[in-house]
Amino acid sequence: MRIVIIGAGVAGCVMARQLALLDGVEVTCLERVTRDDHSEAGTGLNVGPNAVKALRAVDPELTDAVTQASFSWKNWRISLTDGTVLFDLPLSEVAEGAGWRIRWSELYRVLREAAGASVAYGCEISALGRDAADPRKTSVAWMQDGKEFRLDGIDLLIACDGRYSSVRRTISGEVPVRQVGVAISRVLVPDSSSGLIDDYEQWFNGPNRLLSFRVPPDHIYIACAFPIAPEADIPPERKTPEALRAAYTPPHGVPSPQAQWMIDTVCSNVADTHWARMQEHDVLYRAADCNVLYLGDSAHGMVPTLGQGATQAIEDAANAVALITRSYRNGERDVAHWLKEIEALRKERMRFVMEFSLAATDTMLAGADPVQGTRHKAEPPFRRKLSRLYRDVGPLLDKT
Ligand SMILES: Cc1cc2nc3c(=O)[nH]c(=O)nc-3n(C[C@H](O)[C@H](O)[C@H](O)COP(=O)(O)OP(=O)(O)OC[C@H]3O[C@@H](n4cnc5c(N)ncnc54)[C@H](O)[C@@H]3O)c2cc1C
């Protein structure tokens, strides 16, 4: 059986490593960048306890390797920038274990090392489509080191090529995007906070939010967010140090020591800050009429509010690996049926994760009241949803 994976990011590496263990399966993972090019991964990630649980169920060794490159994410605190604490939740109350805090580039390094020889780096896809002999199968051609390569008769093509998936566009058409109306910035800086910043925290001034946590070896990740008109670009005048200082300084003018450090650090790192708009796109796990599976960001784009992008890429991959491995070893080789089963495992779960992530963004929208909105997050309905988010990774993984 021939399986091709496009993209050696989060989902692609987990898939490549596990599928390569199946006897009689030829796995080729094609990655666009060179192996050590992490230029698109210059930030920190908080990865949810649900990803840790899901990955442990299929690959304990890889889970331990990521844990070693991370700090534990054990607590979630939300305050105002004047220091008033609104919400302080040990994750142990809603999850079976800790999450990870890690540099994105480190996560890629660990995952790519683990994926091994089935990944080919520096590959530029030149053609992709249905196989001439069997329309359920696919073909792919690519350039690597100036040479052209081609694989036909692909039994299963897995798109793990991220948010702007060219595989999904080519096979299943354009993906409509919905803007949420929140601007978000990200920057990674050396830790000069003298212990002020460690585990995952957020600070509000009105709907304007700061977020921060420490990652190994000795860095701090900071994200700013504030409301914008949903279809508008981020106004350049709101990205200046003066505008950012004004956005996060509390009304009486005295930020808490934590918020003061964050505001000063944000303002002195404006040049290195990456800006984006929060957006979503529709869920699609499989192509309608050929054996193409979408996983991770290629399958779903969600707002980053609950830190579930990479988390769900891992959860997707763990579920797909568990289903494919079980089916293949049982002699069930109907690939189209695998894809329907993977979709059945993931679609409702993903709707829940996306709707929950969007609902949790309420405190960042124009006119929001972060005090009421955050206190509401400490109440049982929100905590029950968090518990479902962090524990319910799928029946196949719970049984493993
Ligand atoms: C700044 C920022 C901060 C984030 N913070 C968090 C967070 O705190 N927690 C969290 O869970 N998520 C976070 N996310 C989201 C998370 O990074 C993504 O959801 C996650 O990386 C998706 O994993 P993936 O495997 O689907 O795709 P990716 O990890 O994006 O991997 C896609 C891979 O495909 C490759 N590729 C793309 N096109 C092609 C092609 N044509 N041919 C070959 N290869 C190709 C890319 O080079 C890449 O290696 C953040 C994202 C950003 C941008």
Ligand as a Chemical Component Dictionary entry (heavy atoms), coordinates in Angstrom:
data_LIG
# 
_chem_comp.id                   LIG 
_chem_comp.type                 NON-POLYMER 
_chem_comp.pdbx_formal_charge   0 
_chem_comp.three_letter_code    LIG 
# 
loop_
_chem_comp_atom.comp_id 
_chem_comp_atom.atom_id 
_chem_comp_atom.alt_atom_id 
_chem_comp_atom.type_symbol 
_chem_comp_atom.charge 
_chem_comp_atom.model_Cartn_x 
_chem_comp_atom.model_Cartn_y 
_chem_comp_atom.model_Cartn_z 
_chem_comp_atom.pdbx_ordinal 
LIG C1  C1  C 0 1.929  32.513 15.850 1  
LIG C2  C2  C 0 1.130  31.271 16.136 2  
LIG C3  C3  C 0 0.929  30.846 17.455 3  
LIG C4  C4  C 0 0.212  29.660 17.712 4  
LIG N1  N1  N 0 0.005  29.276 19.007 5  
LIG C5  C5  C 0 -0.594 28.071 19.250 6  
LIG C6  C6  C 0 -0.706 27.568 20.588 7  
LIG O1  O1  O 0 -0.300 28.220 21.559 8  
LIG N2  N2  N 0 -1.260 26.341 20.772 9  
LIG C7  C7  C 0 -1.709 25.577 19.740 10 
LIG O2  O2  O 0 -2.194 24.454 19.969 11 
LIG N3  N3  N 0 -1.629 26.040 18.461 12 
LIG C8  C8  C 0 -1.082 27.251 18.200 13 
LIG N4  N4  N 0 -0.962 27.716 16.921 14 
LIG C9  C9  C 0 -1.526 26.930 15.835 15 
LIG C10 C10 C 0 -0.602 25.782 15.446 16 
LIG O3  O3  O 0 0.693  26.213 15.209 17 
LIG C11 C11 C 0 -1.148 25.094 14.217 18 
LIG O4  O4  O 0 -2.525 24.825 14.434 19 
LIG C12 C12 C 0 -0.426 23.781 13.975 20 
LIG O5  O5  O 0 0.937  24.007 13.660 21 
LIG C13 C13 C 0 -1.124 23.011 12.862 22 
LIG O6  O6  O 0 -0.455 21.820 12.645 23 
LIG P1  P1  P 0 -0.488 21.138 11.207 24 
LIG O7  O7  O 0 0.244  19.880 11.337 25 
LIG O8  O8  O 0 -1.882 21.131 10.691 26 
LIG O9  O9  O 0 0.271  22.160 10.259 27 
LIG P2  P2  P 0 1.671  22.845 10.433 28 
LIG O10 O10 O 0 2.296  22.549 11.742 29 
LIG O11 O11 O 0 1.466  24.267 10.024 30 
LIG O12 O12 O 0 2.556  22.090 9.360  31 
LIG C14 C14 C 0 2.333  22.211 7.988  32 
LIG C15 C15 C 0 3.595  21.737 7.302  33 
LIG O13 O13 O 0 3.325  21.609 5.915  34 
LIG C16 C16 C 0 4.369  22.198 5.188  35 
LIG N5  N5  N 0 3.808  22.597 3.904  36 
LIG C17 C17 C 0 2.911  23.573 3.639  37 
LIG N6  N6  N 0 2.627  23.599 2.323  38 
LIG C18 C18 C 0 3.339  22.601 1.749  39 
LIG C19 C19 C 0 3.465  22.115 0.416  40 
LIG N7  N7  N 0 2.791  22.682 -0.590 41 
LIG N8  N8  N 0 4.291  21.095 0.180  42 
LIG C20 C20 C 0 4.985  20.503 1.194  43 
LIG N9  N9  N 0 4.921  20.917 2.479  44 
LIG C21 C21 C 0 4.083  21.948 2.742  45 
LIG C22 C22 C 0 4.823  23.363 6.052  46 
LIG O14 O14 O 0 6.137  23.775 5.727  47 
LIG C23 C23 C 0 4.746  22.723 7.443  48 
LIG O15 O15 O 0 5.914  22.036 7.797  49 
LIG C24 C24 C 0 -0.298 28.908 16.636 50 
LIG C25 C25 C 0 -0.096 29.359 15.323 51 
LIG C26 C26 C 0 0.589  30.530 15.070 52 
LIG C27 C27 C 0 0.768  31.009 13.643 53 
# 
loop_
_chem_comp_bond.comp_id 
_chem_comp_bond.atom_id_1 
_chem_comp_bond.atom_id_2 
_chem_comp_bond.value_order 
_chem_comp_bond.pdbx_ordinal 
LIG C1  C2  SING 1  
LIG C2  C3  SING 2  
LIG C2  C26 DOUB 3  
LIG C3  C4  DOUB 4  
LIG C4  N1  SING 5  
LIG C4  C24 SING 6  
LIG N1  C5  DOUB 7  
LIG C5  C6  SING 8  
LIG C5  C8  SING 9  
LIG C6  O1  DOUB 10 
LIG C6  N2  SING 11 
LIG N2  C7  SING 12 
LIG C7  O2  DOUB 13 
LIG C7  N3  SING 14 
LIG N3  C8  DOUB 15 
LIG C8  N4  SING 16 
LIG N4  C9  SING 17 
LIG N4  C24 SING 18 
LIG C9  C10 SING 19 
LIG C10 O3  SING 20 
LIG C10 C11 SING 21 
LIG C11 O4  SING 22 
LIG C11 C12 SING 23 
LIG C12 O5  SING 24 
LIG C12 C13 SING 25 
LIG C13 O6  SING 26 
LIG O6  P1  SING 27 
LIG P1  O7  DOUB 28 
LIG P1  O8  SING 29 
LIG P1  O9  SING 30 
LIG O9  P2  SING 31 
LIG P2  O10 DOUB 32 
LIG P2  O11 SING 33 
LIG P2  O12 SING 34 
LIG O12 C14 SING 35 
LIG C14 C15 SING 36 
LIG C15 O13 SING 37 
LIG C15 C23 SING 38 
LIG O13 C16 SING 39 
LIG C16 N5  SING 40 
LIG C16 C22 SING 41 
LIG N5  C17 SING 42 
LIG N5  C21 SING 43 
LIG C17 N6  DOUB 44 
LIG N6  C18 SING 45 
LIG C18 C19 SING 46 
LIG C18 C21 DOUB 47 
LIG C19 N7  SING 48 
LIG C19 N8  DOUB 49 
LIG N8  C20 SING 50 
LIG C20 N9  DOUB 51 
LIG N9  C21 SING 52 
LIG C22 O14 SING 53 
LIG C22 C23 SING 54 
LIG C23 O15 SING 55 
LIG C24 C25 DOUB 56 
LIG C25 C26 SING 57 
LIG C26 C27 SING 58 
# 
